């Protein structure tokens, strides 16, 4: 019994950088697109990272993602699945779906 191949796919989506894990990455039948299938998430249970839960909800009904080639930044074959992430495109910092208390902009 061979272990399934796992890929880490990093792509741009609505101005954010998404990192997801999938078992299937191929050229799409649609010209200029990459096909991502069989997205992998951690077992449901205690939510450790709300960002991964947000990605799971966003792509819950998706069987296959067809990403434009120019939005895909990197595809890596990996040995194990890590955390799915959403990062800010400019700063590279992780985006959290909850507001951070104590960090408000003030008018000069």
C-alpha positions in Angstrom: 0.0 0.0 0.0 1.7 3.2 -1.2 1.3 6.5 0.6 -0.6 9.2 -1.3 1.5 12.0 -2.7 0.8 15.3 -0.9 1.3 18.8 -2.2 1.5 22.2 -0.6 0.0 24.8 -2.9 0.6 28.5 -2.3 -1.6 30.9 -4.3 -3.0 34.4 -4.4 -6.7 34.8 -3.7 -8.4 38.2 -3.1 -5.2 40.0 -2.2 -4.1 37.3 0.3 -1.7 34.4 0.1 -3.3 31.0 0.7 -1.4 27.9 1.7 -3.4 24.7 1.3 -2.5 21.0 1.1 -3.9 18.7 -1.6 -3.4 15.2 -3.0 -4.1 16.2 -6.6 -2.3 18.9 -8.6 -2.4 18.7 -12.4 -2.7 20.9 -15.5 -6.3 21.8 -16.0 -8.4 21.1 -19.1 -9.0 24.8 -19.0 -6.2 26.6 -20.8 -4.0 28.6 -18.3 -5.3 27.0 -15.2 -3.9 24.6 -12.6 -6.3 22.0 -11.1 -6.1 21.4 -7.4 -8.2 18.5 -5.9 -8.6 16.5 -2.7 -7.9 19.3 -0.3 -6.6 18.1 3.0 -7.5 19.6 6.4 -6.8 18.5 10.0 -9.4 16.3 11.6 -12.4 18.1 12.8 -12.6 18.4 16.5 -11.0 21.0 18.6 -10.3 24.0 16.5 -6.6 25.0 17.1 -6.3 27.4 14.2 -9.4 29.4 13.2 -7.7 30.3 9.9 -7.7 26.7 8.8 -11.4 26.5 9.7 -12.0 29.6 7.6 -10.3 28.0 4.6 -12.3 24.7 5.1 -15.5 26.7 5.1 -14.5 28.7 2.1 -13.8 25.6 0.0 -16.3 23.3 1.6 -18.4 22.7 -1.5 -15.4 22.6 -3.9 -14.5 19.3 -5.5 -11.8 20.8 -7.7 -10.1 24.2 -7.7 -9.1 25.6 -11.1 -6.6 28.3 -10.2 -5.2 30.7 -12.9 -1.5 29.9 -13.5 -0.5 33.4 -12.7 -2.0 33.2 -9.2 -0.1 30.1 -8.2 3.2 31.1 -6.5 4.5 27.6 -5.6 3.7 23.9 -5.6 5.8 21.7 -3.3 5.6 17.9 -2.9 5.8 17.4 0.9 6.1 14.5 3.3 3.4 15.6 5.8 0.6 18.0 6.0 1.1 21.2 7.9 -1.3 24.0 8.9 -3.3 25.7 6.1 -2.7 29.5 6.3 -3.8 32.8 5.0 -1.1 35.5 4.9 -1.2 39.1 4.0 0.4 39.6 0.6 2.3 42.7 1.5 3.7 42.0 5.0 3.6 38.1 4.9 2.0 38.1 8.4 -0.7 35.5 9.1 -4.2 36.8 8.8 -6.5 36.0 11.7 -10.3 36.1 11.2 -10.8 37.7 14.6 -10.0 41.3 15.5 -6.9 41.7 17.6 -7.8 43.5 20.8 -5.6 46.5 21.7 -4.5 47.4 18.2 -6.6 50.3 16.9 -5.5 53.0 14.5 -5.8 56.4 16.0 -6.2 59.7 14.2 -2.9 61.5 14.4 
